[in-house]
Amino acid sequence: MFKTRTETVALLVLTFVVSFCSFVYEFVYSELLTVIYGGTVTQYVITVGLYFFSLGVGAALSDDLNPNDYGGNFFRTEVLLAAVAPAGFLLIIGLNSVRIPQAVPPEVLWTVARLPVVVVGFLSGFELPILTHMVDNSDSEDTATPAWIHHLGERLHDWMVAFLGVFWNVEPKTGKRSGLSVVLAMDYVGGLCGAVVYARLLYPGLGLIPTIFVLALLNAVAALAFVAYFSDWSLTPSDNADRRLLDDSTTTPLVGRVPKTLLVVCLLLTASYAGVVVNHDATDERLSELYLEQQIENEYPPGAMSIEITDQETTRYQHVIRYERTWTGAGPNPHFTDRSESCLRLGSAVQLCDSWADSYHNGLVDVPMSLVDSGPETKVLVVGGGDWIAINHLREYNVTVDQVDLDAQFMNMTKNDPFFRHWHDDAYEYDRLQTISADGYRYLQQTNETYDLVLLDIPGATDDDLLTLYSREFYRSVRQHLSDDGMMVTWAYSPDQYPEHHKAFVNTVGAAGFTRQLPYWAWEDVDSDNEVERVERFYVFAPGDRRPLSVANGTAYVQQYRDRYHNRQWQRVPRYRGVRVNSIFHPNYDVLVDT
């Protein structure tokens, strides 16, 4: 039993620490699976469900632990968590960094990728029952806290009990409280603090990789502190008598001589994780590069492409990755002209490469500009386009442009970066440009402006964070802000490669009131083999009939590829039976694609 309340306070502090770690592990794994597989809601819901299920299993089996060695089992649990949590994190990354044989079913990979969640949840399930048992062993009413804090706590308790009495039948508790109530209370406090610290400090300040090592370090330190305080192992043996947690009124400390091997492992883990945390920037950068390079290389046939990450930065809204891709395959390079070129990714989606940066924006801007008049009286809204390249193309037509992009940090970064300046030529200084840092959907809800052309230069539908920009409500807002002859333009995934996405996308646009579509491709000889290749697919949508695409009166780009555009005709927007539209409050996840 405890001889003073100091030990109870120490155990409650440990409860706070392990609860903090337990909750944040859940968030880290959820975010990691979201980054790799996409689908924020899906990954968080499944991870939380698996985690709490595993917590329940661990808690249920905690009764089978030896009641005479709860302290030793707590130590073992913390050491195992310190070892398993980062290993599971790296396993998930590794699964998506190596080439998996196609014979392996996707369901197997799905299961293996979530095993770390189950294991960490299972181990965490042991913690509260063990801590509750040890707190219940306390028989002292002595306080180790200052009197004013003690009295303040009593006053707060009295007020809260009085409030409970309004709705429940209460009987105020006097004397020593149950171990379950105080441990659960501290567990919830630790969980709340974990959520706030993760969201406000750890994730935005350190990133996922350093955060997992910070948590493992806390588990390892908690294990060492527990052993040092409550066992007969001490650097100052004379103090042992005052620092023992006894079990069942015996004189044997609950934490006896821990196995030397396990103690050495815990010390090594603590030292290793401390080194990683101190050098977290270098660790994060190197591990991220290894993962990203291998992941991108896996998108090509074996040995065909070598990837080198040249720069990466995480803004509030997205992970910006710059890299060089070098053709290393046999035979001619079918992807681009030179041996190497620079590319940009936002998250998992490729945004542009040197070989097709111009042709993509030719398709987004120069083709639809053949359908409207040039000049200041033409008003264009660009949603997205934080690299300023679309603005550079629009500047050639002397139109008035409003640009709305959520990520101001990314827009500022691209202004003076040599890679982007090569393509946008300081277009942010265009005198007919107004830039608004805001969410495109919110902007359309609040503005009274009308536009002749709305260009959607937004990321692909790879994550449910973007479901709003692919929703009926968003497209309806766009339609409501079009002039009488206005049109909306967007790039799109190929219906051949992503048929389910295409059907949901088209039905959603149609449900928003767009009845006519003009589909087309952007074209360019990207590999200089004298053959023109399709680069990107685009659609012009309108709520009614519009003037035809005229090659003779078209832009220079349309005239250059006149044989590709001379027969482009407006079509009716189709409607696919049995395919639900994507709505903000009733999402259709078929609109998301797995790239």
C-alpha positions as CSV (number, residue, x, y, z in Angstrom):
1,M,0.0,0.0,0.0
2,F,1.0,3.6,-0.4
3,K,2.3,5.3,2.8
4,T,1.8,8.9,1.4
5,R,-0.4,10.4,-1.3
6,T,2.8,11.4,-3.2
7,E,2.7,8.0,-4.8
8,T,-0.9,8.4,-5.9
9,V,0.0,11.8,-7.5
10,A,2.9,10.1,-9.3
11,L,0.6,7.5,-10.7
12,L,-1.9,10.0,-11.8
13,V,0.9,11.9,-13.6
14,L,1.8,8.7,-15.3
15,T,-1.9,8.2,-16.2
16,F,-1.9,11.6,-17.9
17,V,1.3,10.9,-19.9
18,V,0.3,7.5,-21.1
19,S,-3.2,8.7,-22.0
20,F,-1.7,11.7,-23.9
21,C,0.4,9.2,-25.9
22,S,-2.5,6.8,-26.5
23,F,-4.8,9.4,-27.9
24,V,-2.1,11.0,-30.1
25,Y,-1.1,7.6,-31.5
26,E,-4.6,7.3,-32.7
27,F,-4.4,10.6,-34.5
28,V,-0.9,9.9,-36.0
29,Y,-2.0,6.6,-37.5
30,S,-5.2,8.1,-38.8
31,E,-3.3,10.9,-40.5
32,L,-0.6,8.6,-41.9
33,L,-3.2,6.3,-43.4
34,T,-4.9,9.3,-44.9
35,V,-1.7,10.6,-46.4
36,I,-0.9,7.3,-48.0
37,Y,-4.4,6.0,-49.0
38,G,-6.5,9.2,-49.1
39,G,-10.0,9.6,-47.7
40,T,-9.8,11.5,-44.4
41,V,-13.2,10.5,-43.1
42,T,-12.7,6.8,-44.2
43,Q,-9.3,6.4,-42.6
44,Y,-10.1,8.3,-39.4
45,V,-13.4,6.4,-38.8
46,I,-11.8,3.0,-39.5
47,T,-8.7,3.8,-37.4
48,V,-10.7,5.1,-34.4
49,G,-13.0,2.1,-34.6
50,L,-10.2,-0.4,-34.7
51,Y,-8.3,1.4,-32.0
52,F,-11.2,1.4,-29.5
53,F,-12.0,-2.2,-30.3
54,S,-8.4,-3.1,-29.5
55,L,-8.5,-1.0,-26.4
56,G,-11.5,-3.0,-25.2
57,V,-9.8,-6.3,-25.9
58,G,-6.7,-5.3,-24.0
59,A,-8.8,-4.0,-21.1
60,A,-10.8,-7.3,-21.0
61,L,-7.6,-9.4,-20.9
62,S,-5.9,-7.2,-18.3
63,D,-7.7,-9.3,-15.6
64,D,-5.6,-12.2,-16.6
65,L,-2.4,-10.4,-15.7
66,N,-0.7,-11.5,-12.5
67,P,-2.2,-9.3,-9.8
68,N,1.1,-9.6,-7.8
69,D,3.1,-8.1,-10.6
70,Y,1.0,-5.2,-11.9
71,G,3.9,-2.8,-11.6
72,G,6.2,-5.1,-13.7
73,N,3.4,-5.5,-16.3
74,F,3.0,-1.8,-16.5
75,F,6.7,-1.4,-17.2
76,R,6.6,-4.1,-19.9
77,T,3.6,-2.5,-21.5
78,E,5.3,0.9,-21.8
79,V,8.5,-0.6,-23.2
80,L,6.5,-2.6,-25.7
81,L,4.6,0.5,-26.8
82,A,7.8,2.5,-27.1
83,A,9.2,-0.2,-29.4
84,V,6.0,-1.2,-31.4
85,A,4.5,2.2,-32.2
86,P,7.3,3.6,-34.3
87,A,8.0,0.2,-35.8
88,G,4.3,0.0,-36.9
89,F,4.5,3.5,-38.3
90,L,7.6,2.5,-40.4
91,L,5.9,-0.7,-41.5
92,I,3.0,1.2,-43.0
93,I,5.4,3.5,-44.8
94,G,7.4,0.5,-46.0
95,L,4.4,-1.3,-47.4
96,N,3.9,1.7,-49.7
97,S,7.6,2.1,-50.6
98,V,8.3,-1.3,-52.1
99,R,6.9,-3.1,-55.1
100,I,4.3,-5.5,-53.9
101,P,3.7,-8.5,-56.3
102,Q,0.3,-8.1,-58.1
103,A,-0.6,-11.6,-56.9
104,V,-1.0,-10.2,-53.4
105,P,-4.7,-9.3,-52.9
106,P,-5.3,-5.7,-51.9
107,E,-7.3,-6.9,-48.9
108,V,-4.1,-8.4,-47.5
109,L,-2.3,-5.1,-47.8
110,W,-5.2,-3.3,-46.2
111,T,-5.2,-5.7,-43.3
112,V,-1.4,-5.6,-42.7
113,A,-1.4,-1.8,-42.9
114,R,-3.8,-1.6,-40.0
115,L,-2.2,-4.2,-37.8
116,P,-0.1,-1.5,-36.0
117,V,-3.3,0.3,-35.0
118,V,-4.6,-2.9,-33.5
119,V,-1.4,-3.8,-31.7
120,V,-0.9,-0.3,-30.2
121,G,-4.6,-0.2,-29.2
122,F,-4.3,-3.6,-27.5
123,L,-1.3,-2.7,-25.5
124,S,-2.8,0.7,-24.5
125,G,-5.8,-1.3,-23.2
126,F,-3.7,-2.7,-20.4
127,E,-2.7,0.7,-19.0
128,L,-5.8,2.0,-17.3
129,P,-6.8,-1.2,-15.6
130,I,-3.3,-1.6,-14.2
131,L,-3.1,2.0,-13.1
132,T,-6.6,1.7,-11.5
133,H,-5.5,-1.3,-9.5
134,M,-2.4,0.5,-8.2
135,V,-4.3,3.7,-7.3
136,D,-6.8,1.6,-5.5
137,N,-4.0,0.2,-3.3
138,S,-3.5,3.6,-1.8
139,D,-4.8,3.9,1.8
140,S,-3.6,7.3,2.7
141,E,-5.6,10.5,3.0
142,D,-2.4,12.7,3.3
143,T,-2.1,15.4,0.6
144,A,1.0,16.3,-1.2
145,T,-0.5,19.4,-2.7
146,P,-0.6,23.0,-1.3
147,A,-3.6,23.7,0.9
148,W,-5.0,26.4,-1.4
149,I,-5.1,24.0,-4.3
150,H,-6.7,21.3,-2.2
151,H,-9.4,23.8,-1.0
152,L,-10.0,25.1,-4.6
153,G,-10.4,21.5,-5.8
154,E,-13.0,20.9,-3.1
155,R,-14.9,24.0,-4.0
156,L,-15.0,23.1,-7.7
157,H,-16.1,19.6,-6.8
158,D,-19.0,21.0,-4.7
159,W,-20.2,23.2,-7.5
160,M,-20.1,20.4,-10.0
161,V,-22.0,18.1,-7.6
162,A,-24.6,20.8,-7.1
163,F,-25.0,21.0,-10.9
164,L,-25.4,17.2,-11.2
165,G,-28.1,17.4,-8.5
166,V,-30.3,19.4,-10.9
167,F,-30.7,16.3,-13.2
168,W,-29.5,13.3,-11.2
169,N,-30.0,11.8,-7.8
170,V,-26.6,12.4,-6.1
171,E,-24.9,11.6,-2.9
172,P,-21.7,13.6,-2.4
173,K,-18.7,11.4,-2.0
174,T,-16.5,12.0,1.1
175,G,-13.1,10.6,1.9
176,K,-11.0,8.6,-0.5
177,R,-12.4,8.4,-4.1
178,S,-12.3,5.2,-6.1
179,G,-9.2,4.5,-8.2
180,L,-11.4,4.0,-11.3
181,S,-12.9,7.5,-11.1
182,V,-9.7,9.4,-10.6
183,V,-7.8,7.4,-13.2
184,L,-10.6,7.8,-15.8
185,A,-10.7,11.5,-15.0
186,M,-7.0,11.9,-15.6
187,D,-7.2,9.7,-18.7
188,Y,-9.8,12.1,-20.2
189,V,-7.7,15.1,-19.3
190,G,-4.7,13.6,-20.9
191,G,-6.7,12.7,-24.0
192,L,-8.0,16.3,-24.4
193,C,-4.5,17.7,-23.9
194,G,-3.1,15.2,-26.4
195,A,-5.7,16.3,-29.0
196,V,-5.0,20.0,-28.5
197,V,-1.2,19.6,-28.5
198,Y,-1.2,17.3,-31.5
199,A,-3.4,19.6,-33.6
200,R,-1.8,22.9,-32.6
201,L,1.9,22.0,-31.9
202,L,3.1,18.5,-32.8
203,Y,1.6,18.0,-36.3
204,P,2.0,21.5,-37.7
205,G,5.4,22.1,-35.9
206,L,7.1,18.7,-36.2
207,G,5.2,16.6,-38.7
208,L,4.1,13.0,-38.5
209,I,7.5,11.3,-38.4
210,P,9.0,13.2,-35.5
211,T,5.7,13.1,-33.6
212,I,5.7,9.3,-33.5
213,F,9.2,9.3,-32.0
214,V,8.2,12.0,-29.4
215,L,5.3,9.8,-28.3
216,A,7.5,6.7,-28.1
217,L,10.1,8.7,-26.1
218,L,7.4,9.7,-23.6
219,N,6.4,6.0,-23.2
220,A,10.0,5.0,-22.6
221,V,10.6,7.8,-20.2
222,A,7.4,7.0,-18.3
223,A,8.6,3.3,-18.0
224,L,12.0,4.4,-16.6
225,A,10.5,6.9,-14.2
226,F,8.0,4.3,-12.9
227,V,10.8,1.8,-12.2
228,A,13.1,4.4,-10.7
229,Y,10.3,5.7,-8.4
230,F,8.5,2.6,-7.3
231,S,10.9,-0.4,-7.4
232,D,13.8,-1.3,-5.2
233,W,16.2,-0.3,-8.0
234,S,17.5,3.2,-7.2
235,L,20.6,5.3,-7.4
236,T,20.1,6.2,-3.8
237,P,19.3,3.0,-1.9
238,S,18.7,4.8,1.3
239,D,15.6,6.4,-0.1
240,N,14.0,3.1,-1.1
241,A,11.9,2.8,2.1
242,D,10.2,6.1,1.3
243,R,9.5,5.2,-2.4
244,R,8.0,1.8,-2.5
245,L,4.7,0.7,-3.9
246,L,3.7,-2.3,-1.9
247,D,1.2,-4.9,-2.8
248,D,-1.2,-6.7,-0.4
249,S,0.4,-5.3,2.7
250,T,3.6,-7.2,2.1
251,T,7.1,-5.7,2.2
252,T,7.8,-6.7,-1.4
253,P,7.8,-3.8,-3.8
254,L,5.3,-4.2,-6.7
255,V,8.1,-3.5,-9.1
256,G,10.9,-5.8,-8.2
257,R,14.1,-6.3,-10.0
258,V,13.1,-5.8,-13.6
259,P,14.9,-8.0,-16.2
260,K,18.2,-6.4,-17.1
261,T,17.6,-7.1,-20.8
262,L,14.3,-5.2,-20.8
263,L,15.8,-2.4,-18.8
264,V,18.7,-2.1,-21.2
265,V,16.3,-2.1,-24.2
266,C,14.3,0.7,-22.6
267,L,17.4,2.7,-22.0
268,L,18.6,2.2,-25.6
269,L,15.1,3.2,-26.9
270,T,15.1,6.3,-24.8
271,A,18.6,7.4,-26.0
272,S,17.8,6.6,-29.6
273,Y,14.5,8.4,-29.6
274,A,16.0,11.4,-27.8
275,G,18.6,11.6,-30.6
276,V,15.9,11.4,-33.3
277,V,13.8,14.1,-31.6
278,V,16.8,16.5,-31.2
279,N,17.6,16.0,-34.9
280,H,13.9,15.8,-36.0
281,D,14.3,18.1,-39.0
282,A,17.0,15.9,-40.6
283,T,15.2,12.7,-39.7
284,D,11.9,13.9,-41.1
285,E,13.5,15.1,-44.3
286,R,15.5,11.9,-44.9
287,L,12.7,9.4,-44.1
288,S,10.2,11.5,-46.2
289,E,12.5,11.6,-49.1
290,L,13.2,7.8,-49.1
291,Y,9.5,7.1,-48.9
292,L,8.4,9.6,-51.6
293,E,11.2,8.7,-54.0
294,Q,10.4,5.0,-53.8
295,Q,6.7,5.6,-54.0
296,I,7.0,7.8,-57.2
297,E,9.4,5.3,-58.8
298,N,6.9,2.5,-58.2
299,E,4.5,4.4,-60.6
300,Y,6.7,3.4,-63.5
301,P,7.9,0.0,-64.7
302,P,10.9,-1.4,-62.7
303,G,14.1,0.4,-63.5
304,A,12.4,3.0,-65.8
305,M,12.6,6.1,-63.7
306,S,14.9,7.4,-61.0
307,I,13.5,10.0,-58.6
308,E,15.3,12.5,-56.4
309,I,13.4,14.8,-54.0
310,T,14.9,18.3,-54.3
311,D,12.6,20.2,-52.0
312,Q,9.5,19.7,-49.8
313,E,7.5,21.9,-47.6
314,T,4.3,21.5,-45.7
315,T,1.9,24.4,-45.6
316,R,-1.2,24.6,-43.5
317,Y,-3.2,22.9,-46.3
318,Q,-0.9,20.7,-48.3
319,H,2.4,19.0,-48.7
320,V,4.4,20.5,-51.5
321,I,7.0,18.2,-53.1
322,R,9.5,19.1,-55.8
323,Y,11.5,16.4,-57.5
324,E,13.7,15.5,-60.5
325,R,12.7,12.5,-62.5
326,T,15.4,10.9,-64.7
327,W,14.7,8.3,-67.4
328,T,16.7,5.2,-66.7
329,G,14.7,2.7,-68.8
330,A,15.7,0.9,-72.0
331,G,14.9,2.6,-75.3
332,P,13.5,6.1,-76.0
333,N,12.0,8.1,-73.2
334,P,8.2,8.3,-73.8
335,H,7.5,10.8,-71.1
336,F,9.6,13.9,-71.9
337,T,12.4,15.1,-74.2
338,D,15.5,15.5,-72.0
339,R,16.9,12.9,-69.8
340,S,15.7,14.7,-66.7
341,E,13.0,17.2,-65.7
342,S,11.5,18.9,-62.7
343,C,8.1,18.1,-61.4
344,L,5.7,19.3,-58.6
345,R,3.3,17.3,-56.5
346,L,0.8,18.5,-54.0
347,G,0.3,15.6,-51.7
348,S,0.0,12.4,-53.8
349,A,-1.1,14.2,-57.0
350,V,1.2,15.4,-59.7
351,Q,0.5,19.0,-60.5
352,L,2.9,19.8,-63.2
353,C,6.2,18.8,-65.0
354,D,8.4,20.8,-67.3
355,S,7.3,18.8,-70.3
356,W,3.6,19.6,-70.0
357,A,3.3,22.6,-67.8
358,D,2.5,24.9,-70.7
359,S,0.2,22.4,-72.6
360,Y,-1.9,21.9,-69.4
361,H,-2.5,25.6,-69.1
362,N,-3.1,25.9,-72.8
363,G,-5.9,23.5,-72.3
364,L,-7.2,25.2,-69.2
365,V,-7.0,28.8,-70.5
366,D,-6.3,29.1,-74.2
367,V,-8.9,26.7,-75.5
368,P,-11.9,28.2,-73.6
369,M,-10.6,31.8,-74.4
370,S,-11.6,30.9,-78.0
371,L,-15.2,30.8,-76.7
372,V,-15.3,34.3,-75.1
373,D,-14.1,37.8,-76.1
374,S,-10.8,39.1,-75.1
375,G,-10.4,42.4,-73.3
376,P,-11.0,44.1,-69.9
377,E,-14.8,43.7,-70.1
378,T,-14.4,39.9,-69.9
379,K,-14.4,38.8,-66.3
380,V,-12.7,35.5,-65.3
381,L,-12.7,33.7,-62.0
382,V,-9.8,31.3,-61.3
383,V,-10.4,29.0,-58.4
384,G,-7.0,27.7,-57.2
385,G,-4.0,28.3,-59.5
386,G,-1.6,29.2,-56.7
387,D,1.3,28.7,-59.0
388,W,0.2,31.8,-61.0
389,I,0.7,30.1,-64.4
390,A,-3.0,30.3,-65.4
391,I,-2.8,34.0,-64.6
392,N,0.1,34.4,-66.9
393,H,-1.8,32.8,-69.8
394,L,-4.9,35.0,-69.0
395,R,-2.7,38.1,-69.0
396,E,-2.1,37.7,-72.7
397,Y,-5.9,38.3,-73.3
398,N,-6.1,41.5,-71.2
399,V,-9.1,40.1,-69.3
400,T,-10.1,41.1,-65.7
401,V,-9.3,38.3,-63.3
402,D,-10.4,37.4,-59.8
403,Q,-8.3,34.6,-58.3
404,V,-9.4,32.7,-55.2
405,D,-7.0,30.3,-53.5
406,L,-7.0,28.9,-50.0
407,D,-3.3,28.5,-49.5
408,A,-1.7,31.9,-49.2
409,Q,1.6,30.4,-47.9
410,F,1.9,28.3,-51.1
411,M,1.1,31.4,-53.3
412,N,3.8,33.5,-51.6
413,M,6.3,30.7,-51.9
414,T,5.8,30.4,-55.7
415,K,6.1,34.1,-56.3
416,N,9.9,34.2,-56.2
417,D,10.8,30.5,-56.6
418,P,12.9,30.2,-59.8
419,F,11.1,27.0,-60.8
420,F,7.7,28.7,-60.8
421,R,8.9,32.1,-62.0
422,H,10.1,30.4,-65.2
423,W,6.4,29.6,-65.9
424,H,4.5,32.5,-64.4
425,D,6.8,35.3,-65.3
426,D,5.7,37.4,-62.3
427,A,2.0,37.2,-63.3
428,Y,1.0,38.1,-59.7
429,E,1.9,41.7,-60.7
430,Y,-0.8,41.7,-63.5
431,D,-2.7,45.0,-63.1
432,R,-6.1,43.5,-63.8
433,L,-5.7,40.8,-61.2
434,Q,-7.4,40.7,-57.8
435,T,-6.2,37.8,-55.6
436,I,-8.3,36.6,-52.6
437,S,-7.0,34.1,-50.1
438,A,-10.1,32.2,-49.2
439,D,-12.0,28.9,-49.8
440,G,-13.5,29.0,-53.3
441,Y,-16.9,27.6,-52.1
442,R,-17.2,30.2,-49.3
443,Y,-16.1,33.0,-51.7
444,L,-18.9,32.1,-54.1
445,Q,-21.5,32.1,-51.3
446,Q,-20.5,35.6,-50.3
447,T,-19.7,37.5,-53.5
448,N,-22.2,39.2,-55.8
449,E,-19.8,39.2,-58.8
450,T,-20.7,37.5,-62.1
451,Y,-18.2,36.0,-64.5
452,D,-18.0,35.2,-68.1
453,L,-15.5,32.3,-67.5
454,V,-14.8,30.3,-64.3
455,L,-11.6,28.2,-64.4
456,L,-11.2,25.5,-61.8
457,D,-7.5,24.9,-61.4
458,I,-7.9,22.7,-58.3
459,P,-6.3,19.4,-57.1
460,G,-7.7,16.1,-58.2
461,A,-10.4,14.4,-56.1
462,T,-8.0,12.2,-54.2
463,D,-9.0,13.1,-50.7
464,D,-12.4,13.7,-49.1
465,D,-11.1,17.1,-47.8
466,L,-11.8,18.1,-51.5
467,L,-15.3,16.7,-51.7
468,T,-16.7,20.2,-51.3
469,L,-15.1,21.3,-54.5
470,Y,-16.6,18.4,-56.3
471,S,-20.1,18.8,-54.9
472,R,-23.4,19.8,-56.4
473,E,-23.5,22.8,-54.0
474,F,-20.2,24.1,-55.3
475,Y,-21.1,23.7,-59.0
476,R,-24.5,25.2,-58.4
477,S,-22.8,28.3,-56.8
478,V,-20.5,28.5,-59.9
479,R,-23.6,28.4,-62.2
480,Q,-25.3,31.1,-60.2
481,H,-22.3,33.4,-60.6
482,L,-22.1,33.0,-64.4
483,S,-23.1,35.8,-66.8
484,D,-25.8,35.1,-69.4
485,D,-23.2,33.5,-71.7
486,G,-20.9,32.3,-69.0
487,M,-19.1,28.9,-68.8
488,M,-17.2,26.8,-66.3
489,V,-14.0,25.0,-67.3
490,T,-12.3,22.2,-65.4
491,W,-9.7,19.5,-66.1
492,A,-10.9,16.0,-65.5
493,Y,-9.8,12.4,-65.1
494,S,-10.2,10.1,-68.1
495,P,-13.5,8.3,-68.1
496,D,-11.7,5.2,-69.4
497,Q,-9.3,5.0,-66.4
498,Y,-11.7,6.2,-63.7
499,P,-15.3,5.3,-64.9
500,E,-16.9,5.4,-61.5
501,H,-15.4,8.8,-60.7
502,H,-16.5,10.1,-64.2
503,K,-20.1,9.0,-63.7
504,A,-20.4,10.6,-60.3
505,F,-18.7,13.7,-61.5
506,V,-20.9,14.2,-64.5
507,N,-24.1,13.5,-62.7
508,T,-23.1,16.0,-60.0
509,V,-22.4,18.7,-62.5
510,G,-25.6,18.0,-64.3
511,A,-27.6,18.1,-61.0
512,A,-26.1,21.6,-60.5
513,G,-27.9,22.9,-63.6
514,F,-25.3,22.5,-66.3
515,T,-26.9,20.9,-69.4
516,R,-24.2,21.3,-72.1
517,Q,-20.6,20.2,-72.2
518,L,-17.7,20.6,-74.6
519,P,-15.0,17.9,-73.9
520,Y,-11.5,18.2,-75.3
521,W,-7.9,17.3,-74.8
522,A,-4.8,19.5,-74.5
523,W,-2.1,18.3,-77.0
524,E,1.7,18.6,-77.3
525,D,4.7,16.6,-78.5
526,V,6.0,16.2,-75.0
527,D,8.9,13.8,-75.9
528,S,10.0,15.4,-79.2
529,D,9.3,12.3,-81.3
530,N,7.3,14.3,-83.9
531,E,4.1,12.7,-82.7
532,V,1.5,14.8,-80.8
533,E,0.3,13.3,-77.5
534,R,-2.8,13.8,-75.4
535,V,-1.7,15.7,-72.2
536,E,-4.8,16.4,-70.2
537,R,-8.6,16.1,-70.5
538,F,-10.8,19.2,-70.0
539,Y,-14.5,20.0,-70.1
540,V,-16.3,23.3,-70.7
541,F,-19.8,23.2,-69.0
542,A,-22.6,25.6,-69.6
543,P,-26.3,25.8,-68.4
544,G,-27.5,26.2,-72.0
545,D,-26.4,26.5,-75.6
546,R,-23.2,28.4,-76.3
547,R,-21.4,29.5,-79.5
548,P,-19.3,26.8,-81.2
549,L,-15.6,26.5,-80.9
550,S,-14.2,28.3,-83.9
551,V,-10.8,27.3,-85.1
552,A,-10.6,30.3,-87.6
553,N,-11.3,32.8,-84.8
554,G,-9.6,30.8,-82.1
555,T,-6.5,31.5,-80.1
556,A,-3.0,30.8,-81.4
557,Y,-2.9,27.5,-79.5
558,V,-6.2,26.4,-81.0
559,Q,-5.1,27.3,-84.5
560,Q,-1.8,25.5,-83.9
561,Y,-3.7,22.3,-83.3
562,R,-6.6,23.1,-85.6
563,D,-6.8,19.4,-86.7
564,R,-7.5,18.4,-83.1
565,Y,-10.2,21.1,-82.5
566,H,-12.0,21.7,-85.8
567,N,-14.7,19.1,-85.0
568,R,-15.2,19.8,-81.3
569,Q,-19.0,20.1,-80.7
570,W,-21.2,20.9,-77.7
571,Q,-23.0,17.9,-76.3
572,R,-25.7,17.2,-73.9
573,V,-24.5,16.5,-70.4
574,P,-25.3,12.8,-69.9
575,R,-27.0,11.3,-66.8
576,Y,-26.1,7.9,-65.6
577,R,-28.8,5.8,-64.0
578,G,-28.1,4.5,-60.5
579,V,-25.3,6.9,-59.9
580,R,-25.8,9.2,-57.0
581,V,-24.6,12.8,-57.1
582,N,-22.0,14.1,-54.7
583,S,-23.5,16.4,-52.1
584,I,-21.9,18.1,-49.1
585,F,-24.3,16.5,-46.7
586,H,-24.6,13.2,-48.6
587,P,-21.2,12.5,-50.1
588,N,-20.7,10.0,-52.9
589,Y,-17.2,8.6,-52.3
590,D,-17.1,7.2,-55.9
591,V,-16.1,10.7,-56.9
592,L,-12.8,10.1,-55.2
593,V,-10.0,8.4,-57.1
594,D,-7.1,6.3,-55.9
595,T,-4.0,7.6,-57.7
